[in-house]
Amino acid sequence: MKKIIVYYSMCGNTEYAAEKIAEATGADVLRIAPDKAYPDKGAKKFLWGGKSAVFGNRPKLLPYDFKAEEYDLIIFGTPVWASNITPPLRTFIFDNKDALRGKKIALFTCFSGGGADKASEKLKKLLEIQSCEAELVLVDPKDKPSEENEEKLKNFCESINGIN
Ligand SMILES: Cc1cc2nc3c(=O)[nH]c(=O)nc-3n(C[C@H](O)[C@H](O)[C@H](O)COP(=O)(O)O)c2cc1C
């Protein structure tokens, strides 16, 4: 079972989770990024990103190397923005829609306390799937370390390692 984690992270929480998952599952890792970075400080951080998420924007991404045919399982990771997935991930899924069809899918989201369920549902809708192999929701795992996050991460990785 060859797997890859495809994620976007603005401030490092999703990156933290992606690295932990990669370590425990042996998955490859692809970090995507918009070619024009979102402001990551002050009021603009929430304004620009939030607006872009609400409007369902699909920003152009920096070049990346992704060979879908090499993978059986794709693990998507995203912060929650305005109860939605982040625009860079939306672009990635849109640009690779045909190649992603039929793949096994797992998801993880990082958030501060509201809207993760909605974001996961929107992600599944975008992928045109009803359910996925494994799902994980973490509360700011880098900025607010907790036993609960680590336990959930461990369980998620065990689920991933159990997929045939
Ligand atoms: C533009 C923007 C919108 C956000 N919207 C939400 C939200 O709707 N609900 C929530 O719980 N957290 C929200 N957050 C917080 C992030 O989802 C959370 O801090 C996440 O862990 C950040 O991941 P990162 O460090 O990988 O960027 C938002 C953050 C930003 C920058």
The ligand as an ORCA input file, in Angstrom:
! r2SCAN-3c Opt
* xyz 0 1
  C      -7.970     32.465      7.523
  C      -8.164     31.575      8.718
  C      -9.437     31.095      9.013
  C      -9.634     30.222     10.099
  N     -10.885     29.739     10.326
  C     -11.073     28.855     11.361
  C     -12.369     28.292     11.604
  O     -13.351     28.515     10.898
  N     -12.486     27.464     12.672
  C     -11.436     27.140     13.500
  O     -11.636     26.396     14.442
  N     -10.200     27.638     13.257
  C      -9.992     28.482     12.206
  N      -8.730     28.976     11.960
  C      -7.598     28.485     12.759
  C      -6.812     27.355     12.052
  O      -7.674     26.421     11.417
  C      -5.961     26.563     13.040
  O      -5.202     27.420     13.842
  C      -5.057     25.524     12.351
  O      -4.520     24.662     13.317
  C      -3.920     26.226     11.608
  O      -3.194     25.286     10.852
  P      -1.742     25.661     10.267
  O      -0.896     26.051     11.432
  O      -1.291     24.396      9.607
  O      -1.904     26.773      9.296
  C      -8.522     29.842     10.902
  C      -7.248     30.345     10.611
  C      -7.062     31.207      9.516
  C      -5.678     31.713      9.198
*
